[in-house]
């Protein structure tokens, strides 16, 4: 059905019903009663724009012409478009009076009380029905509008949640990028620097120099990307797969540093994956920092169980001595996100992290985590 037809049907059909009602009640002979009835029927064309005026124009139709459809439809329209209850009550009283009182008024008589009572009841029902239906229709429209508003609000909330999840993923990616890629790239740069110093082959030395330059450039780009990604959201759960305490020996072996590893952890102890992951990342970041800022220094990594205040936990300590002056300092950029990220990770698990220099020119990173996290 075309849209124009759909819009015209609710306007034209009530008018046609009112015209048929006027012709059936008053007959085909033209007179005052038929004239006011047809005027009331045609006035329904403007009932949505001028509901009160149209309703007033239909009252003579029910009083003189004894038609029902036109005034009842007009009063229904008033009830759907006006919220003043006093106005609706007055309209219902007028309709009931026009229905109950005869035309002309001189013919009014209460001689037959039973008949008069039935007519009054009929008039009251005729007047109350369009008001009740109008209020019901308006309430239904308001509920539908409210439901539509709630649906749009839920859609907005879902969109905001999706954006928040995306920001969180970007922040997690930034954390993992810094922890994993920076460690590996700095290790590549260190190995390339060692080859550049030790080899006598000019071609190999030039290749090692290029590898170091590319490593430094990669770390600079990584620092820029980490800054952008970390600004997009907060950190929550970590990506998978993730390392644990069992991977620490291999990490230390691949670090190319002089590391002493001490582990006093109970292998059978139950710890959350988040705690073990945080412990691994703490050691990884501390080794990366030692490689960049204290080349040639001796490093001691200690992981132990704690029971501070009766609550079991995990202590991770990475301590390095002063740098060796004979070892060149690798030209590796620092983004400033490593220790900040470690502290945020520890705090999110209910733990603590401290990092500071030592009296002998070294540095210590110490983190404490609860067992459950």
Short mmCIF file of the C-alpha atoms (twelve columns), coordinates in Angstrom:
data_MODEL
# 
_entry.id   MODEL 
# 
loop_
_atom_site.group_PDB 
_atom_site.id 
_atom_site.type_symbol 
_atom_site.label_atom_id 
_atom_site.label_alt_id 
_atom_site.label_comp_id 
_atom_site.label_asym_id 
_atom_site.label_seq_id 
_atom_site.Cartn_x 
_atom_site.Cartn_y 
_atom_site.Cartn_z 
_atom_site.pdbx_PDB_model_num 
ATOM 1   C CA . UNK A 1   0.000   0.000   0.000  1 
ATOM 2   C CA . UNK A 2   1.433   3.431   -0.958 1 
ATOM 3   C CA . UNK A 3   2.453   5.738   1.853  1 
ATOM 4   C CA . UNK A 4   -0.042  8.421   0.800  1 
ATOM 5   C CA . UNK A 5   -2.907  5.928   1.035  1 
ATOM 6   C CA . UNK A 6   -1.743  4.751   4.455  1 
ATOM 7   C CA . UNK A 7   -1.731  8.345   5.703  1 
ATOM 8   C CA . UNK A 8   -5.173  9.106   4.200  1 
ATOM 9   C CA . UNK A 9   -7.018  6.068   5.576  1 
ATOM 10  C CA . UNK A 10  -7.099  7.195   9.276  1 
ATOM 11  C CA . UNK A 11  -8.422  10.609  8.153  1 
ATOM 12  C CA . UNK A 12  -11.031 9.576   5.578  1 
ATOM 13  C CA . UNK A 13  -12.503 6.442   7.162  1 
ATOM 14  C CA . UNK A 14  -13.902 8.231   10.286 1 
ATOM 15  C CA . UNK A 15  -15.507 10.848  8.020  1 
ATOM 16  C CA . UNK A 16  -17.174 8.172   5.879  1 
ATOM 17  C CA . UNK A 17  -18.491 6.380   8.980  1 
ATOM 18  C CA . UNK A 18  -19.899 9.642   10.324 1 
ATOM 19  C CA . UNK A 19  -21.584 10.427  6.976  1 
ATOM 20  C CA . UNK A 20  -23.163 6.975   6.820  1 
ATOM 21  C CA . UNK A 21  -24.328 7.409   10.436 1 
ATOM 22  C CA . UNK A 22  -25.925 10.780  9.562  1 
ATOM 23  C CA . UNK A 23  -27.742 9.362   6.530  1 
ATOM 24  C CA . UNK A 24  -28.999 6.281   8.381  1 
ATOM 25  C CA . UNK A 25  -30.304 8.276   11.345 1 
ATOM 26  C CA . UNK A 26  -31.808 11.282  9.565  1 
ATOM 27  C CA . UNK A 27  -32.771 9.806   6.202  1 
ATOM 28  C CA . UNK A 28  -32.107 11.195  2.734  1 
ATOM 29  C CA . UNK A 29  -34.481 14.148  3.130  1 
ATOM 30  C CA . UNK A 30  -32.465 17.334  3.601  1 
ATOM 31  C CA . UNK A 31  -33.245 19.314  6.718  1 
ATOM 32  C CA . UNK A 32  -31.684 20.940  9.767  1 
ATOM 33  C CA . UNK A 33  -30.960 17.634  11.432 1 
ATOM 34  C CA . UNK A 34  -29.200 16.203  8.369  1 
ATOM 35  C CA . UNK A 35  -27.348 19.461  7.753  1 
ATOM 36  C CA . UNK A 36  -25.784 19.676  11.222 1 
ATOM 37  C CA . UNK A 37  -25.003 15.949  11.078 1 
ATOM 38  C CA . UNK A 38  -23.138 16.273  7.756  1 
ATOM 39  C CA . UNK A 39  -21.281 19.352  9.006  1 
ATOM 40  C CA . UNK A 40  -20.190 17.369  12.074 1 
ATOM 41  C CA . UNK A 41  -19.030 14.510  9.845  1 
ATOM 42  C CA . UNK A 42  -17.032 16.741  7.486  1 
ATOM 43  C CA . UNK A 43  -15.464 18.606  10.418 1 
ATOM 44  C CA . UNK A 44  -13.640 15.384  11.307 1 
ATOM 45  C CA . UNK A 45  -11.221 16.085  8.440  1 
ATOM 46  C CA . UNK A 46  -9.532  18.678  10.695 1 
ATOM 47  C CA . UNK A 47  -9.869  16.812  14.015 1 
ATOM 48  C CA . UNK A 48  -6.114  16.269  14.432 1 
ATOM 49  C CA . UNK A 49  -5.188  19.884  13.789 1 
ATOM 50  C CA . UNK A 50  -8.054  21.542  15.737 1 
ATOM 51  C CA . UNK A 51  -9.394  18.877  18.106 1 
ATOM 52  C CA . UNK A 52  -11.312 21.184  20.453 1 
ATOM 53  C CA . UNK A 53  -12.897 23.231  17.637 1 
ATOM 54  C CA . UNK A 54  -13.949 20.128  15.737 1 
ATOM 55  C CA . UNK A 55  -15.392 18.594  18.900 1 
ATOM 56  C CA . UNK A 56  -17.457 21.720  19.502 1 
ATOM 57  C CA . UNK A 57  -18.714 21.552  15.884 1 
ATOM 58  C CA . UNK A 58  -19.907 17.962  16.342 1 
ATOM 59  C CA . UNK A 59  -22.017 18.602  19.458 1 
ATOM 60  C CA . UNK A 60  -24.989 20.039  17.491 1 
ATOM 61  C CA . UNK A 61  -24.924 16.863  15.433 1 
ATOM 62  C CA . UNK A 62  -25.657 14.635  18.433 1 
ATOM 63  C CA . UNK A 63  -28.069 17.141  20.016 1 
ATOM 64  C CA . UNK A 64  -30.112 17.914  16.898 1 
ATOM 65  C CA . UNK A 65  -29.339 15.067  14.516 1 
ATOM 66  C CA . UNK A 66  -28.904 12.263  17.083 1 
ATOM 67  C CA . UNK A 67  -25.686 10.972  15.485 1 
ATOM 68  C CA . UNK A 68  -23.066 9.233   17.571 1 
ATOM 69  C CA . UNK A 69  -19.951 8.573   15.487 1 
ATOM 70  C CA . UNK A 70  -18.839 12.158  14.781 1 
ATOM 71  C CA . UNK A 71  -18.919 13.512  18.376 1 
ATOM 72  C CA . UNK A 72  -17.502 10.304  19.853 1 
ATOM 73  C CA . UNK A 73  -14.593 10.287  17.366 1 
ATOM 74  C CA . UNK A 74  -13.962 13.981  18.022 1 
ATOM 75  C CA . UNK A 75  -13.942 13.451  21.807 1 
ATOM 76  C CA . UNK A 76  -11.599 10.458  21.360 1 
ATOM 77  C CA . UNK A 77  -9.203  12.717  19.427 1 
ATOM 78  C CA . UNK A 78  -9.311  15.334  22.199 1 
ATOM 79  C CA . UNK A 79  -8.493  12.641  24.772 1 
ATOM 80  C CA . UNK A 80  -5.467  11.468  22.761 1 
ATOM 81  C CA . UNK A 81  -4.056  14.980  22.248 1 
ATOM 82  C CA . UNK A 82  -4.872  16.875  25.451 1 
ATOM 83  C CA . UNK A 83  -3.567  15.996  28.907 1 
ATOM 84  C CA . UNK A 84  -5.820  18.270  30.980 1 
ATOM 85  C CA . UNK A 85  -8.181  15.939  32.870 1 
ATOM 86  C CA . UNK A 86  -10.572 18.797  33.677 1 
ATOM 87  C CA . UNK A 87  -10.929 19.547  29.978 1 
ATOM 88  C CA . UNK A 88  -11.682 15.898  29.250 1 
ATOM 89  C CA . UNK A 89  -14.228 15.753  32.062 1 
ATOM 90  C CA . UNK A 90  -15.971 18.872  30.736 1 
ATOM 91  C CA . UNK A 91  -16.046 17.409  27.227 1 
ATOM 92  C CA . UNK A 92  -17.560 14.167  28.519 1 
ATOM 93  C CA . UNK A 93  -20.224 16.090  30.459 1 
ATOM 94  C CA . UNK A 94  -21.138 18.124  27.370 1 
ATOM 95  C CA . UNK A 95  -21.429 14.983  25.256 1 
ATOM 96  C CA . UNK A 96  -23.566 13.261  27.864 1 
ATOM 97  C CA . UNK A 97  -25.826 16.306  28.159 1 
ATOM 98  C CA . UNK A 98  -26.206 16.632  24.382 1 
ATOM 99  C CA . UNK A 99  -27.074 12.942  24.203 1 
ATOM 100 C CA . UNK A 100 -29.473 12.975  27.157 1 
ATOM 101 C CA . UNK A 101 -31.390 16.220  26.541 1 
ATOM 102 C CA . UNK A 102 -33.931 16.142  23.688 1 
ATOM 103 C CA . UNK A 103 -34.301 18.623  20.863 1 
ATOM 104 C CA . UNK A 104 -36.063 20.933  21.349 1 
ATOM 105 C CA . UNK A 105 -35.392 21.283  25.063 1 
ATOM 106 C CA . UNK A 106 -39.095 22.007  25.669 1 
ATOM 107 C CA . UNK A 107 -39.787 18.319  25.092 1 
ATOM 108 C CA . UNK A 108 -37.698 17.333  28.136 1 
ATOM 109 C CA . UNK A 109 -39.710 15.428  30.740 1 
ATOM 110 C CA . UNK A 110 -38.921 13.190  33.706 1 
ATOM 111 C CA . UNK A 111 -42.377 11.621  33.856 1 
ATOM 112 C CA . UNK A 112 -41.038 8.184   33.048 1 
ATOM 113 C CA . UNK A 113 -38.213 7.899   35.541 1 
ATOM 114 C CA . UNK A 114 -37.188 4.428   34.448 1 
ATOM 115 C CA . UNK A 115 -36.818 5.485   30.823 1 
ATOM 116 C CA . UNK A 116 -35.020 8.675   31.847 1 
ATOM 117 C CA . UNK A 117 -32.595 6.694   34.013 1 
ATOM 118 C CA . UNK A 118 -31.771 4.326   31.171 1 
ATOM 119 C CA . UNK A 119 -31.177 7.254   28.834 1 
ATOM 120 C CA . UNK A 120 -28.863 8.913   31.388 1 
ATOM 121 C CA . UNK A 121 -26.862 5.729   31.780 1 
ATOM 122 C CA . UNK A 122 -26.676 5.391   28.012 1 
ATOM 123 C CA . UNK A 123 -25.503 9.025   27.714 1 
ATOM 124 C CA . UNK A 124 -22.835 8.563   30.385 1 
ATOM 125 C CA . UNK A 125 -21.498 5.394   28.731 1 
ATOM 126 C CA . UNK A 126 -21.486 7.122   25.340 1 
ATOM 127 C CA . UNK A 127 -19.487 10.018  26.777 1 
ATOM 128 C CA . UNK A 128 -17.065 7.945   28.902 1 
ATOM 129 C CA . UNK A 129 -16.152 5.404   26.219 1 
ATOM 130 C CA . UNK A 130 -14.228 7.733   23.835 1 
ATOM 131 C CA . UNK A 131 -12.431 9.378   26.762 1 
ATOM 132 C CA . UNK A 132 -11.336 6.001   28.147 1 
ATOM 133 C CA . UNK A 133 -10.201 4.773   24.729 1 
ATOM 134 C CA . UNK A 134 -8.361  8.038   24.074 1 
ATOM 135 C CA . UNK A 135 -6.508  7.863   27.391 1 
ATOM 136 C CA . UNK A 136 -5.614  4.233   26.706 1 
ATOM 137 C CA . UNK A 137 -4.286  5.085   23.255 1 
ATOM 138 C CA . UNK A 138 -2.238  8.001   24.552 1 
ATOM 139 C CA . UNK A 139 -0.775  5.892   27.364 1 
ATOM 140 C CA . UNK A 140 0.156   3.210   24.876 1 
ATOM 141 C CA . UNK A 141 1.891   5.769   22.636 1 
ATOM 142 C CA . UNK A 142 3.799   7.200   25.581 1 
ATOM 143 C CA . UNK A 143 4.911   3.721   26.620 1 
ATOM 144 C CA . UNK A 144 5.980   2.954   23.059 1 
ATOM 145 C CA . UNK A 145 7.955   6.208   22.919 1 
ATOM 146 C CA . UNK A 146 9.556   5.415   26.273 1 
ATOM 147 C CA . UNK A 147 10.455  1.923   25.101 1 
ATOM 148 C CA . UNK A 148 11.973  3.346   21.926 1 
ATOM 149 C CA . UNK A 149 13.982  5.796   24.004 1 
ATOM 150 C CA . UNK A 150 15.217  2.988   26.246 1 
ATOM 151 C CA . UNK A 151 16.163  0.965   23.169 1 
ATOM 152 C CA . UNK A 152 18.171  3.859   21.765 1 
ATOM 153 C CA . UNK A 153 19.774  4.396   25.166 1 
ATOM 154 C CA . UNK A 154 20.742  0.721   25.325 1 
ATOM 155 C CA . UNK A 155 22.201  0.965   21.829 1 
ATOM 156 C CA . UNK A 156 24.256  3.976   22.917 1 
ATOM 157 C CA . UNK A 157 25.443  2.103   25.997 1 
ATOM 158 C CA . UNK A 158 26.411  -0.894  23.869 1 
ATOM 159 C CA . UNK A 159 28.322  1.393   21.511 1 
ATOM 160 C CA . UNK A 160 30.126  3.061   24.411 1 
ATOM 161 C CA . UNK A 161 30.923  -0.355  25.903 1 
ATOM 162 C CA . UNK A 162 32.343  -1.502  22.578 1 
ATOM 163 C CA . UNK A 163 34.483  1.624   22.415 1 
ATOM 164 C CA . UNK A 164 35.659  1.036   25.972 1 
ATOM 165 C CA . UNK A 165 36.537  -2.576  25.164 1 
ATOM 166 C CA . UNK A 166 38.461  -1.385  22.122 1 
ATOM 167 C CA . UNK A 167 40.356  1.142   24.234 1 
ATOM 168 C CA . UNK A 168 41.123  -1.536  26.797 1 
ATOM 169 C CA . UNK A 169 42.447  -3.869  24.113 1 
ATOM 170 C CA . UNK A 170 44.659  -1.103  22.808 1 
ATOM 171 C CA . UNK A 171 46.031  -0.477  26.289 1 
ATOM 172 C CA . UNK A 172 46.683  -4.182  26.801 1 
ATOM 173 C CA . UNK A 173 48.407  -4.338  23.461 1 
ATOM 174 C CA . UNK A 174 50.598  -1.428  24.486 1 
ATOM 175 C CA . UNK A 175 51.575  -3.215  27.711 1 
ATOM 176 C CA . UNK A 176 52.447  -6.445  25.944 1 
ATOM 177 C CA . UNK A 177 54.253  -4.628  23.144 1 
ATOM 178 C CA . UNK A 178 56.504  -2.862  25.601 1 
ATOM 179 C CA . UNK A 179 57.150  -5.911  27.768 1 
ATOM 180 C CA . UNK A 180 57.868  -8.362  24.961 1 
ATOM 181 C CA . UNK A 181 59.114  -6.461  21.928 1 
ATOM 182 C CA . UNK A 182 61.310  -3.961  23.762 1 
ATOM 183 C CA . UNK A 183 63.034  -6.775  25.632 1 
ATOM 184 C CA . UNK A 184 63.743  -8.770  22.490 1 
ATOM 185 C CA . UNK A 185 64.804  -5.793  20.377 1 
ATOM 186 C CA . UNK A 186 67.164  -4.506  23.037 1 
ATOM 187 C CA . UNK A 187 68.689  -7.990  23.244 1 
ATOM 188 C CA . UNK A 188 69.208  -7.970  19.465 1 
ATOM 189 C CA . UNK A 189 70.866  -4.573  19.698 1 
ATOM 190 C CA . UNK A 190 73.165  -5.772  22.485 1 
ATOM 191 C CA . UNK A 191 74.224  -8.851  20.538 1 
ATOM 192 C CA . UNK A 192 74.818  -6.750  17.422 1 
ATOM 193 C CA . UNK A 193 76.969  -4.366  19.460 1 
ATOM 194 C CA . UNK A 194 79.044  -7.274  20.744 1 
ATOM 195 C CA . UNK A 195 79.585  -8.521  17.194 1 
ATOM 196 C CA . UNK A 196 80.525  -5.026  16.026 1 
ATOM 197 C CA . UNK A 197 83.227  -4.785  18.685 1 
ATOM 198 C CA . UNK A 198 84.631  -8.312  18.512 1 
ATOM 199 C CA . UNK A 199 84.707  -9.041  14.777 1 
ATOM 200 C CA . UNK A 200 87.589  -8.106  12.516 1 
ATOM 201 C CA . UNK A 201 85.572  -8.474  9.325  1 
ATOM 202 C CA . UNK A 202 84.615  -5.054  7.991  1 
ATOM 203 C CA . UNK A 203 81.518  -6.393  6.241  1 
ATOM 204 C CA . UNK A 204 80.296  -8.171  9.407  1 
ATOM 205 C CA . UNK A 205 81.038  -5.043  11.463 1 
ATOM 206 C CA . UNK A 206 79.033  -2.920  9.031  1 
ATOM 207 C CA . UNK A 207 76.136  -5.418  9.160  1 
ATOM 208 C CA . UNK A 208 76.166  -5.408  12.957 1 
ATOM 209 C CA . UNK A 209 76.159  -1.604  12.949 1 
ATOM 210 C CA . UNK A 210 73.135  -1.577  10.677 1 
ATOM 211 C CA . UNK A 211 71.356  -4.072  12.916 1 
ATOM 212 C CA . UNK A 212 71.990  -1.837  15.934 1 
ATOM 213 C CA . UNK A 213 70.705  1.211   14.073 1 
ATOM 214 C CA . UNK A 214 67.575  -0.629  13.022 1 
ATOM 215 C CA . UNK A 215 67.067  -1.842  16.578 1 
ATOM 216 C CA . UNK A 216 67.338  1.678   17.949 1 
ATOM 217 C CA . UNK A 217 64.915  2.960   15.315 1 
ATOM 218 C CA . UNK A 218 62.495  0.137   16.087 1 
ATOM 219 C CA . UNK A 219 62.542  0.961   19.783 1 
ATOM 220 C CA . UNK A 220 61.894  4.621   19.023 1 
ATOM 221 C CA . UNK A 221 58.887  3.722   16.894 1 
ATOM 222 C CA . UNK A 222 57.737  1.327   19.588 1 
ATOM 223 C CA . UNK A 223 57.968  4.055   22.212 1 
ATOM 224 C CA . UNK A 224 55.794  6.304   20.041 1 
ATOM 225 C CA . UNK A 225 53.178  3.592   19.472 1 
ATOM 226 C CA . UNK A 226 53.116  2.636   23.134 1 
ATOM 227 C CA . UNK A 227 52.418  6.224   24.089 1 
ATOM 228 C CA . UNK A 228 49.487  6.376   21.661 1 
ATOM 229 C CA . UNK A 229 48.024  3.025   22.647 1 
ATOM 230 C CA . UNK A 230 48.355  3.566   26.379 1 
ATOM 231 C CA . UNK A 231 46.491  6.857   26.084 1 
ATOM 232 C CA . UNK A 232 43.471  5.028   24.644 1 
ATOM 233 C CA . UNK A 233 42.328  3.195   27.767 1 
ATOM 234 C CA . UNK A 234 43.033  1.417   31.030 1 
ATOM 235 C CA . UNK A 235 44.620  -1.945  31.594 1 
ATOM 236 C CA . UNK A 236 42.544  -4.994  32.511 1 
ATOM 237 C CA . UNK A 237 43.100  -8.672  31.743 1 
ATOM 238 C CA . UNK A 238 46.154  -9.705  29.794 1 
ATOM 239 C CA . UNK A 239 46.407  -11.295 26.381 1 
ATOM 240 C CA . UNK A 240 47.061  -14.983 25.971 1 
ATOM 241 C CA . UNK A 241 49.227  -17.025 25.873 1 
ATOM 242 C CA . UNK A 242 51.162  -15.560 28.787 1 
ATOM 243 C CA . UNK A 243 54.375  -16.575 30.556 1 
ATOM 244 C CA . UNK A 244 54.693  -17.763 34.147 1 
ATOM 245 C CA . UNK A 245 57.397  -18.226 36.783 1 
ATOM 246 C CA . UNK A 246 58.472  -21.454 35.094 1 
ATOM 247 C CA . UNK A 247 59.665  -19.398 32.119 1 
ATOM 248 C CA . UNK A 248 62.052  -17.243 34.170 1 
ATOM 249 C CA . UNK A 249 65.163  -19.485 33.752 1 
ATOM 250 C CA . UNK A 250 64.848  -19.339 29.976 1 
ATOM 251 C CA . UNK A 251 64.329  -15.567 30.077 1 
ATOM 252 C CA . UNK A 252 67.492  -15.139 32.167 1 
ATOM 253 C CA . UNK A 253 69.431  -17.481 29.917 1 
ATOM 254 C CA . UNK A 254 68.538  -15.439 26.852 1 
ATOM 255 C CA . UNK A 255 69.236  -12.088 28.494 1 
ATOM 256 C CA . UNK A 256 73.000  -12.167 27.750 1 
ATOM 257 C CA . UNK A 257 73.640  -10.658 31.192 1 
ATOM 258 C CA . UNK A 258 75.608  -11.813 34.207 1 
ATOM 259 C CA . UNK A 259 72.587  -12.911 36.243 1 
ATOM 260 C CA . UNK A 260 72.372  -14.847 39.490 1 
ATOM 261 C CA . UNK A 261 68.935  -16.431 39.879 1 
ATOM 262 C CA . UNK A 262 67.611  -17.379 43.307 1 
ATOM 263 C CA . UNK A 263 64.225  -19.025 43.594 1 
ATOM 264 C CA . UNK A 264 62.651  -19.877 46.949 1 
ATOM 265 C CA . UNK A 265 59.171  -20.564 45.582 1 
ATOM 266 C CA . UNK A 266 57.121  -23.595 46.455 1 
ATOM 267 C CA . UNK A 267 56.407  -25.417 43.174 1 
ATOM 268 C CA . UNK A 268 53.191  -26.811 44.646 1 
ATOM 269 C CA . UNK A 269 51.890  -23.416 45.774 1 
ATOM 270 C CA . UNK A 270 48.738  -22.245 44.043 1 
ATOM 271 C CA . UNK A 271 49.045  -18.777 42.580 1 
ATOM 272 C CA . UNK A 272 46.828  -16.958 40.171 1 
ATOM 273 C CA . UNK A 273 47.975  -16.666 36.566 1 
ATOM 274 C CA . UNK A 274 47.861  -12.881 36.835 1 
ATOM 275 C CA . UNK A 275 50.362  -12.894 39.714 1 
ATOM 276 C CA . UNK A 276 52.819  -15.201 37.941 1 
ATOM 277 C CA . UNK A 277 52.458  -13.165 34.774 1 
ATOM 278 C CA . UNK A 278 53.141  -9.931  36.665 1 
ATOM 279 C CA . UNK A 279 56.215  -11.460 38.330 1 
ATOM 280 C CA . UNK A 280 57.588  -12.536 34.960 1 
ATOM 281 C CA . UNK A 281 57.010  -9.098  33.427 1 
ATOM 282 C CA . UNK A 282 58.707  -7.432  36.396 1 
ATOM 283 C CA . UNK A 283 61.855  -9.485  35.910 1 
ATOM 284 C CA . UNK A 284 61.737  -8.975  32.152 1 
ATOM 285 C CA . UNK A 285 61.448  -5.190  32.416 1 
ATOM 286 C CA . UNK A 286 64.151  -4.986  35.100 1 
ATOM 287 C CA . UNK A 287 66.581  -6.975  32.936 1 
ATOM 288 C CA . UNK A 288 65.805  -4.732  29.967 1 
ATOM 289 C CA . UNK A 289 66.519  -1.636  32.054 1 
ATOM 290 C CA . UNK A 290 69.750  -3.140  33.387 1 
ATOM 291 C CA . UNK A 291 70.873  -3.880  29.854 1 
ATOM 292 C CA . UNK A 292 70.150  -0.310  28.726 1 
ATOM 293 C CA . UNK A 293 71.357  1.663   31.735 1 
ATOM 294 C CA . UNK A 294 73.927  -0.565  33.473 1 
ATOM 295 C CA . UNK A 295 75.848  -2.534  30.816 1 
ATOM 296 C CA . UNK A 296 78.264  -5.076  32.210 1 
ATOM 297 C CA . UNK A 297 76.725  -4.939  35.705 1 
ATOM 298 C CA . UNK A 298 76.071  -8.042  37.754 1 
ATOM 299 C CA . UNK A 299 72.378  -8.747  38.287 1 
ATOM 300 C CA . UNK A 300 70.699  -10.775 41.017 1 
ATOM 301 C CA . UNK A 301 67.137  -12.006 40.544 1 
ATOM 302 C CA . UNK A 302 65.379  -13.338 43.645 1 
ATOM 303 C CA . UNK A 303 61.864  -14.768 43.779 1 
ATOM 304 C CA . UNK A 304 60.550  -15.951 47.133 1 
ATOM 305 C CA . UNK A 305 57.396  -16.708 49.060 1 
ATOM 306 C CA . UNK A 306 56.299  -14.216 51.715 1 
ATOM 307 C CA . UNK A 307 53.853  -14.351 54.596 1 
ATOM 308 C CA . UNK A 308 53.544  -10.714 55.675 1 
ATOM 309 C CA . UNK A 309 50.748  -10.267 58.188 1 
ATOM 310 C CA . UNK A 310 49.729  -13.886 57.851 1 
ATOM 311 C CA . UNK A 311 48.804  -13.477 54.144 1 
ATOM 312 C CA . UNK A 312 50.812  -15.555 51.687 1 
ATOM 313 C CA . UNK A 313 52.343  -13.715 48.778 1 
ATOM 314 C CA . UNK A 314 55.183  -13.508 46.312 1 
ATOM 315 C CA . UNK A 315 58.270  -11.278 46.417 1 
ATOM 316 C CA . UNK A 316 60.214  -10.429 43.274 1 
ATOM 317 C CA . UNK A 317 63.491  -8.523  43.543 1 
ATOM 318 C CA . UNK A 318 65.884  -7.618  40.737 1 
ATOM 319 C CA . UNK A 319 69.062  -5.853  41.867 1 
ATOM 320 C CA . UNK A 320 71.931  -4.792  39.624 1 
ATOM 321 C CA . UNK A 321 75.265  -3.303  40.541 1 
ATOM 322 C CA . UNK A 322 76.954  -0.260  38.988 1 
ATOM 323 C CA . UNK A 323 77.686  -0.378  35.265 1 
ATOM 324 C CA . UNK A 324 81.067  -1.540  33.993 1 
ATOM 325 C CA . UNK A 325 82.939  1.439   32.602 1 
ATOM 326 C CA . UNK A 326 84.732  -0.823  30.101 1 
ATOM 327 C CA . UNK A 327 81.448  -1.844  28.461 1 
ATOM 328 C CA . UNK A 328 79.969  0.718   26.035 1 
ATOM 329 C CA . UNK A 329 76.500  1.969   26.825 1 
ATOM 330 C CA . UNK A 330 74.065  0.814   24.141 1 
ATOM 331 C CA . UNK A 331 72.274  3.661   22.416 1 
ATOM 332 C CA . UNK A 332 68.769  2.414   23.201 1 
ATOM 333 C CA . UNK A 333 65.840  4.809   23.646 1 
ATOM 334 C CA . UNK A 334 63.635  4.660   26.704 1 
ATOM 335 C CA . UNK A 335 59.928  5.367   26.575 1 
ATOM 336 C CA . UNK A 336 59.401  5.859   30.288 1 
ATOM 337 C CA . UNK A 337 56.482  3.425   30.284 1 
ATOM 338 C CA . UNK A 338 58.167  0.350   31.727 1 
ATOM 339 C CA . UNK A 339 58.256  1.071   35.457 1 
ATOM 340 C CA . UNK A 340 54.962  2.948   35.252 1 
ATOM 341 C CA . UNK A 341 53.331  -0.081  33.694 1 
ATOM 342 C CA . UNK A 342 54.863  -2.399  36.299 1 
ATOM 343 C CA . UNK A 343 53.566  -0.246  39.129 1 
ATOM 344 C CA . UNK A 344 50.084  -0.134  37.593 1 
ATOM 345 C CA . UNK A 345 50.116  -3.900  37.132 1 
ATOM 346 C CA . UNK A 346 51.164  -4.486  40.733 1 
ATOM 347 C CA . UNK A 347 48.567  -2.103  42.134 1 
ATOM 348 C CA . UNK A 348 45.812  -3.680  40.056 1 
ATOM 349 C CA . UNK A 349 46.617  -7.003  41.746 1 
ATOM 350 C CA . UNK A 350 46.692  -5.501  45.230 1 
ATOM 351 C CA . UNK A 351 50.461  -5.490  45.425 1 
ATOM 352 C CA . UNK A 352 53.220  -2.906  45.560 1 
ATOM 353 C CA . UNK A 353 56.298  -2.013  43.550 1 
ATOM 354 C CA . UNK A 354 59.286  0.144   44.431 1 
ATOM 355 C CA . UNK A 355 62.240  1.052   42.247 1 
ATOM 356 C CA . UNK A 356 65.195  3.178   43.314 1 
ATOM 357 C CA . UNK A 357 68.933  3.495   43.122 1 
ATOM 358 C CA . UNK A 358 71.315  1.896   45.591 1 
ATOM 359 C CA . UNK A 359 74.263  3.331   47.457 1 
ATOM 360 C CA . UNK A 360 76.828  1.558   45.272 1 
ATOM 361 C CA . UNK A 361 75.466  3.099   42.056 1 
ATOM 362 C CA . UNK A 362 73.192  0.211   41.173 1 
ATOM 363 C CA . UNK A 363 69.437  -0.112  41.000 1 
ATOM 364 C CA . UNK A 364 66.805  -2.316  42.600 1 
ATOM 365 C CA . UNK A 365 63.282  -3.171  41.578 1 
ATOM 366 C CA . UNK A 366 61.217  -4.879  44.272 1 
ATOM 367 C CA . UNK A 367 57.618  -6.011  43.829 1 
ATOM 368 C CA . UNK A 368 55.284  -7.772  46.229 1 
ATOM 369 C CA . UNK A 369 52.131  -9.576  45.091 1 
ATOM 370 C CA . UNK A 370 49.405  -11.387 46.999 1 
ATOM 371 C CA . UNK A 371 49.099  -15.033 46.104 1 
ATOM 372 C CA . UNK A 372 45.588  -14.742 44.735 1 
ATOM 373 C CA . UNK A 373 45.963  -11.383 43.047 1 
# 
